[in-house]
Amino acid sequence: MISWRFRVCWPRSLRKFGVLPPPLWGRVGEGGRAALQCQCLTAPPPPPTPPHKGEGRNSWRGRYAFCNILALVSTATIALAQSPPQPRITIGYVEVAGDARYEPVTAYGRLVLKSRERPFAGARVGLDEAQALARVLKTDFALERIEVKSPAEVASAVTAARAARDIHFFIVDAPAEAFKPLAEAIRGRDILVFNATVADDALRRNVCAAELVHTLPSLAMNMDALTQYLLSRKWSNLLVLEGPAGDDAAMVKAMENSAKKFGARIVARQQFKPGTDPREREKNDPALLSAISRDYDVVFVADHAFDFARQVPYHTVRARPVVGSIDLEPAAWHWTWEHNGAPQVNSRFQKLTQGRRMESADWAAWIAVKMVVQAALRTRSAEFDAQRKFILGEGSFDGNKGLAVSVRPWDHQVRQAVLLAAPYSVIARAPVEGFLHKTNDLDTLGDDEPESPCKLNK
């Protein structure tokens, strides 16, 4: 119920804001009773006409009710105008223009073997999913896409966005060389950066920054997942074919560590040279490279360029499965994963991108956004410190891969399941059954705490 003070005094104050026209207030006597009269129009009233029975009282009540309604509407308008805006959590997405990692993989005759897309669409799917929670939390979520010209500019772009636009969370889509200067620039600051596209183990071991979270599985995690599956099939003897690129050598090194860790054996390590030069047949012919005296169960190929790897299946001397850079690959995500709500995520992604299939980096960007949104939901706070504490501490998140996603305290790698995928099917999910850990089976993948040189929790 609205009190007489509100009805009489509040419209008077509203006139100061120019919301209501200046009514004429006064008391008139009718039959010994004092009545309150409100004239809401500034124009003079028309000459009075003899009213019908009851018409004058109804007309007075109508004008009086109209004034009250107008006062209420005006009050609500001013209250909405003066109420503070909803808090907003903005996630910056930093990318490098002309990043060579997204050039299509081609062969002779401009044959496109693989097309590689930036994972910004994955972050957008995560933001779209957050809109329902935004209404519950009364907090807005936004993505800001920031493009720089080179990896060297990533650090300055992040610090500038933090200072100028109060952005605390960033997804960084940049080559590995961008992260060391970035880690130095943000050390000790209220910033949390998600690495969604670089699998290098060196970022987890040597850079070792408390402000970095790695949502993409590390190379060590991928090779551990692949090795677990091979051993579960009793394929313990590996022939390794290694390419000339630095990424190829890193991949082979990770596989050697995994073989030693789980008890597999590398029977031979052959280096290949891509091309069709007949004088280099011993280096570029899969049949000759696989014609070794010792038997093997599987052929492991490390070929970042992919041109040689595509020629290995069905060209080995022995009929053996091929894994690594082709045929059976470890992945954070695959478009054929059909469990744990994955079809819904894949469907939303394909709808947003007009048919593109969701890949590992897309998932890594998507889960980064989801971690920020879920932190706001669980803490019921838009404060960075509370959200950061939750993400890096007790927080666990649904990555739609069946096992809860969380951040390892010692190196800030996101522990997660890894999919073993053929081109058109997910063959298995690691950790594979039988590979156990004393606290969390996901820590059988990648650097466990005793093995890691990074000790952020100490």
C-alpha positions as CSV (number, residue, x, y, z in Angstrom):
1,M,0.0,0.0,0.0
2,I,1.3,3.5,-0.9
3,S,1.2,6.0,2.0
4,W,-0.4,9.4,1.7
5,R,3.1,11.0,2.1
6,F,4.3,9.1,-0.9
7,R,1.3,10.0,-3.0
8,V,1.4,13.7,-2.1
9,C,5.1,14.5,-1.5
10,W,6.9,12.2,-4.0
11,P,5.3,13.7,-7.2
12,R,6.3,17.1,-5.8
13,S,9.9,16.0,-5.8
14,L,9.6,14.4,-9.2
15,R,8.7,17.8,-10.7
16,K,12.3,18.9,-9.8
17,F,13.5,16.3,-12.3
18,G,11.1,17.4,-15.0
19,V,9.3,14.0,-15.0
20,L,5.8,15.2,-14.0
21,P,4.0,18.3,-15.2
22,P,3.3,20.8,-12.5
23,P,-0.2,19.8,-11.1
24,L,-2.2,22.1,-8.9
25,W,-2.7,20.9,-5.4
26,G,-5.3,22.3,-3.0
27,R,-8.1,21.6,-0.7
28,V,-11.7,22.3,-1.6
29,G,-14.7,22.0,0.6
30,E,-17.5,19.7,-0.4
31,G,-20.3,19.2,2.1
32,G,-18.1,19.9,5.1
33,R,-15.4,17.4,3.9
34,A,-11.9,18.2,2.8
35,A,-11.0,16.6,-0.6
36,L,-7.7,16.5,-2.4
37,Q,-7.8,17.8,-6.0
38,C,-5.1,17.1,-8.6
39,Q,-5.0,18.8,-12.0
40,C,-2.3,17.0,-14.1
41,L,-2.7,19.2,-17.2
42,T,-1.4,22.8,-17.5
43,A,-4.1,23.9,-19.9
44,P,-7.1,25.4,-18.3
45,P,-10.1,23.1,-17.9
46,P,-13.1,23.5,-20.2
47,P,-16.2,25.2,-18.9
48,P,-18.1,22.9,-16.5
49,T,-21.2,21.2,-17.8
50,P,-23.9,19.9,-15.6
51,P,-22.8,16.4,-14.6
52,H,-25.0,13.3,-14.7
53,K,-25.6,11.6,-11.4
54,G,-22.3,10.3,-10.1
55,E,-20.2,11.6,-13.0
56,G,-18.3,14.2,-11.0
57,R,-17.2,11.8,-8.3
58,N,-16.1,9.2,-11.0
59,S,-14.2,11.8,-13.0
60,W,-12.4,13.0,-9.8
61,R,-11.4,9.4,-8.9
62,G,-10.1,8.7,-12.5
63,R,-7.9,11.8,-12.4
64,Y,-6.7,10.9,-9.0
65,A,-5.8,7.3,-10.0
66,F,-4.1,8.6,-13.1
67,C,-1.9,10.9,-11.1
68,N,-0.9,8.0,-8.8
69,I,-0.1,5.7,-11.7
70,L,2.0,8.3,-13.4
71,A,3.9,8.9,-10.2
72,L,4.6,5.2,-9.8
73,V,5.9,4.9,-13.4
74,S,8.1,7.9,-13.0
75,T,9.5,6.6,-9.8
76,A,10.4,3.3,-11.3
77,T,12.0,5.0,-14.3
78,I,14.2,7.1,-12.0
79,A,15.1,4.1,-9.9
80,L,16.1,2.1,-12.9
81,A,18.2,5.0,-14.3
82,Q,20.0,5.4,-11.0
83,S,20.5,1.7,-10.2
84,P,24.1,0.5,-10.7
85,P,24.9,-1.6,-13.8
86,Q,25.4,-5.4,-13.5
87,P,29.0,-6.4,-13.0
88,R,30.7,-7.7,-16.2
89,I,33.4,-10.3,-16.5
90,T,35.3,-9.9,-19.8
91,I,37.7,-12.5,-21.1
92,G,40.3,-11.3,-23.5
93,Y,41.2,-13.5,-26.5
94,V,44.7,-12.6,-27.8
95,E,45.9,-13.9,-31.2
96,V,48.7,-13.2,-33.6
97,A,47.9,-11.9,-37.1
98,G,49.3,-14.2,-39.8
99,D,50.1,-17.0,-37.4
100,A,51.9,-19.7,-39.5
101,R,50.4,-22.4,-37.4
102,Y,47.1,-21.8,-39.2
103,E,48.3,-22.1,-42.7
104,P,46.7,-25.0,-44.5
105,V,48.9,-28.1,-44.8
106,T,49.5,-28.6,-48.5
107,A,51.3,-31.1,-50.8
108,Y,52.3,-30.9,-54.5
109,G,49.8,-29.3,-56.9
110,R,48.4,-27.2,-54.1
111,L,46.6,-30.2,-52.7
112,V,45.2,-29.2,-49.2
113,L,45.8,-32.1,-46.8
114,K,44.6,-30.3,-43.7
115,S,43.0,-27.0,-43.0
116,R,43.6,-25.5,-39.6
117,E,41.4,-22.9,-38.0
118,R,41.8,-20.6,-35.1
119,P,39.9,-21.8,-31.9
120,F,38.1,-18.5,-31.2
121,A,34.8,-20.2,-32.2
122,G,35.3,-22.6,-29.2
123,A,35.4,-19.6,-26.9
124,R,32.3,-18.2,-28.5
125,V,30.4,-21.4,-27.8
126,G,31.4,-21.2,-24.2
127,L,30.2,-17.6,-24.0
128,D,26.9,-18.6,-25.6
129,E,26.4,-21.3,-23.0
130,A,27.1,-18.8,-20.2
131,Q,24.1,-16.5,-21.1
132,A,21.6,-18.6,-19.2
133,L,23.8,-18.4,-16.1
134,A,24.3,-14.6,-16.6
135,R,20.6,-14.1,-15.8
136,V,20.8,-16.1,-12.6
137,L,24.1,-14.6,-11.5
138,K,23.1,-11.1,-12.5
139,T,26.6,-10.9,-14.1
140,D,27.4,-10.2,-17.7
141,F,30.0,-12.2,-19.6
142,A,31.9,-10.9,-22.6
143,L,34.7,-11.8,-25.0
144,E,37.1,-9.2,-26.4
145,R,39.2,-10.3,-29.4
146,I,42.7,-8.7,-29.4
147,E,44.9,-9.1,-32.4
148,V,48.7,-8.3,-32.3
149,K,51.2,-8.3,-35.1
150,S,53.8,-10.6,-33.7
151,P,54.4,-13.0,-30.7
152,A,56.6,-10.4,-29.1
153,E,53.6,-8.0,-28.7
154,V,51.5,-10.5,-26.8
155,A,52.8,-9.5,-23.4
156,S,52.3,-5.7,-23.9
157,A,48.8,-6.4,-25.3
158,V,47.8,-8.3,-22.2
159,T,49.1,-5.8,-19.7
160,A,47.6,-2.9,-21.7
161,A,44.2,-4.6,-21.7
162,R,44.4,-5.2,-18.0
163,A,45.3,-1.5,-17.3
164,A,42.9,0.2,-19.7
165,R,39.9,-2.1,-19.7
166,D,40.1,-4.0,-16.4
167,I,40.4,-7.4,-18.0
168,H,41.7,-10.1,-15.7
169,F,41.2,-13.3,-17.7
170,F,42.9,-14.0,-21.1
171,I,42.9,-16.9,-23.6
172,V,46.2,-16.6,-25.5
173,D,46.4,-18.2,-28.9
174,A,50.1,-17.6,-29.8
175,P,53.2,-19.6,-30.6
176,A,55.4,-21.0,-27.8
177,E,57.9,-18.2,-28.0
178,A,55.3,-15.7,-26.8
179,F,54.9,-17.2,-23.4
180,K,58.2,-16.6,-21.6
181,P,58.1,-12.8,-22.0
182,L,54.4,-12.9,-21.2
183,A,55.0,-14.8,-18.0
184,E,57.6,-12.3,-16.9
185,A,55.3,-9.4,-17.7
186,I,52.4,-10.7,-15.7
187,R,54.3,-12.2,-12.8
188,G,52.6,-11.2,-9.5
189,R,49.8,-9.4,-11.2
190,D,46.0,-10.0,-10.9
191,I,45.9,-11.8,-14.3
192,L,45.2,-15.4,-15.2
193,V,46.2,-16.5,-18.7
194,F,44.9,-19.7,-20.4
195,N,47.2,-21.4,-22.9
196,A,44.8,-23.0,-25.3
197,T,47.0,-23.9,-28.3
198,V,50.6,-24.9,-27.3
199,A,51.3,-28.4,-26.2
200,D,55.1,-27.9,-25.5
201,D,56.3,-29.5,-22.3
202,A,58.8,-26.7,-21.8
203,L,56.0,-24.3,-21.0
204,R,54.9,-26.5,-18.1
205,R,58.4,-27.4,-16.9
206,N,60.6,-24.4,-17.5
207,V,58.4,-21.3,-17.8
208,C,56.4,-22.5,-14.7
209,A,54.4,-19.3,-14.0
210,A,51.6,-19.1,-11.4
211,E,49.6,-16.8,-13.8
212,L,49.5,-19.5,-16.5
213,V,46.9,-22.3,-16.9
214,H,47.3,-24.8,-19.7
215,T,44.0,-26.1,-21.0
216,L,45.4,-28.0,-23.9
217,P,47.0,-31.4,-23.0
218,S,50.8,-31.4,-22.9
219,L,52.8,-33.4,-25.3
220,A,53.8,-35.7,-22.4
221,M,50.1,-36.3,-21.7
222,N,49.3,-37.2,-25.3
223,M,52.2,-39.6,-25.6
224,D,51.4,-41.2,-22.2
225,A,47.8,-41.7,-23.4
226,L,48.9,-43.3,-26.7
227,T,51.4,-45.6,-24.9
228,Q,48.8,-46.7,-22.4
229,Y,46.5,-47.8,-25.2
230,L,49.3,-49.6,-27.1
231,L,50.3,-51.5,-24.1
232,S,46.6,-52.4,-23.3
233,R,46.6,-54.0,-26.8
234,K,49.9,-55.7,-26.0
235,W,51.7,-53.7,-28.8
236,S,54.8,-53.1,-26.8
237,N,57.5,-52.9,-29.5
238,L,57.7,-49.7,-31.5
239,L,59.4,-48.7,-34.7
240,V,59.8,-44.9,-34.6
241,L,60.0,-42.8,-37.8
242,E,61.2,-39.3,-37.0
243,G,61.0,-36.2,-39.2
244,P,63.6,-33.3,-39.5
245,A,61.6,-30.6,-37.7
246,G,62.1,-29.6,-34.1
247,D,58.5,-30.4,-33.3
248,D,59.2,-34.0,-34.6
249,A,62.2,-34.4,-32.3
250,A,60.1,-33.1,-29.3
251,M,57.4,-35.6,-30.1
252,V,59.8,-38.5,-30.3
253,K,61.5,-37.5,-27.1
254,A,58.1,-37.5,-25.3
255,M,57.3,-40.9,-26.7
256,E,60.7,-42.2,-25.5
257,N,59.9,-40.9,-22.0
258,S,56.5,-42.6,-22.1
259,A,57.9,-45.9,-23.3
260,K,60.3,-45.8,-20.4
261,K,57.6,-44.8,-17.9
262,F,55.2,-47.6,-18.8
263,G,57.5,-50.4,-20.1
264,A,57.2,-50.2,-23.8
265,R,60.3,-50.7,-26.1
266,I,61.5,-48.7,-29.1
267,V,63.2,-51.3,-31.3
268,A,64.5,-48.9,-33.9
269,R,64.5,-45.1,-34.6
270,Q,64.7,-44.2,-38.2
271,Q,65.0,-40.6,-39.5
272,F,63.2,-39.8,-42.7
273,K,63.6,-36.9,-45.2
274,P,60.4,-35.8,-47.0
275,G,60.5,-35.6,-50.7
276,T,60.6,-37.8,-53.8
277,D,64.2,-37.5,-54.8
278,P,65.2,-41.0,-56.0
279,R,68.8,-40.4,-54.7
280,E,67.3,-40.2,-51.2
281,R,65.1,-43.4,-51.4
282,E,66.6,-44.8,-48.2
283,K,65.3,-41.7,-46.4
284,N,62.0,-41.1,-48.0
285,D,60.6,-44.5,-48.8
286,P,58.4,-46.0,-46.0
287,A,59.0,-49.5,-47.2
288,L,62.8,-49.2,-47.0
289,L,62.6,-47.4,-43.7
290,S,60.5,-50.2,-42.2
291,A,62.6,-53.0,-43.6
292,I,64.6,-53.7,-40.5
293,S,65.7,-57.0,-39.1
294,R,63.9,-56.7,-35.8
295,D,60.1,-57.2,-35.6
296,Y,57.8,-54.6,-34.2
297,D,54.1,-54.3,-33.2
298,V,53.4,-50.8,-34.4
299,V,54.9,-47.9,-36.4
300,F,55.0,-44.6,-34.7
301,V,55.4,-41.6,-37.0
302,A,56.4,-38.1,-35.9
303,D,55.8,-35.7,-38.8
304,H,54.6,-32.2,-38.1
305,A,54.5,-31.4,-41.8
306,F,52.3,-34.4,-42.4
307,D,53.5,-34.9,-46.0
308,F,55.5,-38.0,-45.3
309,A,53.2,-39.4,-42.6
310,R,50.3,-39.7,-45.1
311,Q,52.3,-42.2,-47.2
312,V,53.2,-44.6,-44.4
313,P,50.0,-46.6,-43.9
314,Y,49.9,-49.6,-46.2
315,H,53.4,-49.0,-47.3
316,T,55.4,-50.7,-44.5
317,V,57.1,-54.0,-45.1
318,R,55.2,-55.7,-42.2
319,A,51.4,-55.3,-41.9
320,R,51.4,-53.1,-38.8
321,P,49.2,-50.3,-37.4
322,V,50.4,-46.8,-37.8
323,V,50.1,-44.2,-34.9
324,G,51.3,-40.8,-33.9
325,S,50.8,-38.1,-36.6
326,I,48.3,-40.2,-38.6
327,D,45.7,-42.9,-38.3
328,L,45.6,-43.1,-34.4
329,E,46.3,-39.8,-32.7
330,P,45.9,-38.6,-29.2
331,A,43.6,-35.6,-29.0
332,A,41.9,-33.3,-26.4
333,W,38.7,-33.5,-28.5
334,H,37.3,-35.2,-31.5
335,W,34.1,-34.6,-33.5
336,T,33.0,-38.2,-33.2
337,W,33.1,-38.4,-29.4
338,E,29.5,-39.5,-28.5
339,H,29.4,-39.6,-24.7
340,N,29.0,-37.3,-21.7
341,G,27.1,-34.6,-23.5
342,A,29.6,-34.3,-26.3
343,P,27.1,-34.5,-29.2
344,Q,25.4,-31.4,-27.9
345,V,28.7,-29.5,-27.7
346,N,29.6,-30.6,-31.2
347,S,26.2,-29.6,-32.5
348,R,26.4,-26.1,-31.1
349,F,29.9,-25.7,-32.4
350,Q,28.9,-26.8,-35.9
351,K,25.9,-24.5,-35.9
352,L,28.0,-21.5,-34.9
353,T,30.7,-22.3,-37.5
354,Q,28.4,-23.4,-40.3
355,G,29.6,-26.9,-40.3
356,R,33.2,-26.9,-39.1
357,R,34.1,-29.8,-36.8
358,M,35.3,-29.1,-33.3
359,E,39.0,-29.9,-32.6
360,S,41.3,-30.0,-29.7
361,A,42.2,-26.3,-29.6
362,D,38.6,-25.4,-29.9
363,W,37.8,-27.5,-26.8
364,A,40.7,-25.9,-24.9
365,A,39.3,-22.4,-25.6
366,W,35.8,-23.6,-24.7
367,I,36.8,-25.1,-21.4
368,A,38.8,-21.9,-20.5
369,V,35.6,-19.8,-20.8
370,K,33.6,-22.5,-19.0
371,M,36.1,-22.5,-16.0
372,V,35.7,-18.7,-15.6
373,V,31.9,-18.9,-15.8
374,Q,31.7,-21.8,-13.4
375,A,34.0,-20.0,-11.0
376,A,31.6,-17.1,-10.9
377,L,28.7,-19.4,-10.4
378,R,30.3,-21.5,-7.6
379,T,31.7,-18.5,-5.7
380,R,28.7,-16.3,-6.3
381,S,31.2,-13.5,-6.9
382,A,32.5,-11.3,-9.7
383,E,35.7,-10.7,-7.8
384,F,38.8,-11.9,-9.5
385,D,40.6,-13.1,-6.4
386,A,37.7,-15.4,-5.4
387,Q,37.4,-16.8,-8.9
388,R,41.1,-17.3,-9.3
389,K,41.3,-19.2,-6.0
390,F,38.5,-21.4,-7.1
391,I,39.9,-22.2,-10.5
392,L,43.4,-23.0,-9.2
393,G,42.2,-24.7,-6.0
394,E,39.2,-26.9,-5.2
395,G,37.4,-26.2,-8.5
396,S,36.4,-29.1,-10.7
397,F,34.6,-28.7,-14.1
398,D,32.7,-30.8,-16.5
399,G,34.8,-31.1,-19.7
400,N,32.2,-33.5,-21.4
401,K,34.8,-36.2,-21.4
402,G,33.5,-38.2,-18.5
403,L,36.2,-37.4,-15.9
404,A,36.2,-34.1,-14.0
405,V,38.6,-31.4,-15.2
406,S,40.8,-29.6,-12.6
407,V,44.1,-27.7,-12.4
408,R,47.2,-29.5,-11.1
409,P,48.6,-27.4,-8.4
410,W,52.3,-28.0,-9.2
411,D,52.4,-26.9,-12.9
412,H,48.8,-25.5,-13.6
413,Q,48.3,-28.1,-16.3
414,V,44.6,-29.0,-16.6
415,R,44.2,-32.7,-15.8
416,Q,41.8,-34.3,-18.2
417,A,41.0,-37.4,-20.2
418,V,42.7,-37.8,-23.6
419,L,40.9,-39.3,-26.6
420,L,42.6,-41.8,-28.9
421,A,41.0,-41.1,-32.2
422,A,41.1,-42.5,-35.7
423,P,39.9,-40.3,-38.5
424,Y,36.3,-41.3,-38.1
425,S,36.0,-42.8,-34.7
426,V,37.3,-42.4,-31.1
427,I,38.9,-45.8,-30.4
428,A,39.6,-45.3,-26.7
429,R,39.9,-42.8,-23.8
430,A,42.9,-42.5,-21.5
431,P,43.6,-43.1,-18.7
432,V,43.1,-46.6,-20.0
433,E,41.7,-49.1,-17.6
434,G,44.4,-50.8,-15.5
435,F,46.6,-47.7,-15.2
436,L,46.1,-46.4,-11.7
437,H,47.3,-43.6,-9.5
438,K,47.2,-43.3,-5.7
439,T,45.2,-40.1,-5.8
440,N,43.9,-39.3,-9.3
441,D,44.1,-41.6,-12.3
442,L,44.3,-38.6,-14.6
443,D,47.7,-37.9,-13.1
444,T,49.0,-41.0,-14.9
445,L,49.0,-38.7,-18.0
446,G,51.8,-36.2,-18.2
447,D,54.1,-35.0,-15.5
448,D,53.1,-36.2,-12.1
449,E,54.1,-34.1,-9.1
450,P,57.3,-36.0,-8.2
451,E,58.4,-35.9,-11.8
452,S,57.8,-32.3,-12.6
453,P,60.5,-29.6,-12.1
454,C,57.7,-27.0,-11.7
455,K,56.7,-26.7,-8.0
456,L,54.1,-23.9,-7.9
457,N,52.5,-25.5,-4.9
458,K,55.7,-25.3,-2.8
